[in-house]
């Protein structure tokens, strides 16, 4: 289990990489994540591309959406994916699972 961010990577960049890993592990797309967070798909896209920042409120919603405590969510993609509850994991990478609204 690897924790922490690599040197030279900002916390914002690490969160974007973590969200991308969680999307893949759960089989969600940005539209499904946006529904779960009650924001628009465009807002998720801007946050993921670096055009907008994830706020602390967003981090709380991501935590609730994925069922991962905030500190674990901020430990990096590998650790966050390991913390996903079994019901949130896609049966197959690229598969899908039930969406929970935060």
Secondary structure, DSSP 8 states (H G I E B T S, - for coil): ---S--TT--HHHHHHHHHHHHHHHHT--HHHHHHHHTS-HHHHHHHHHTSS---HHHHHHHHHHHT--HHHHTT-HHHHHHHS-GGGS-SSTT--------
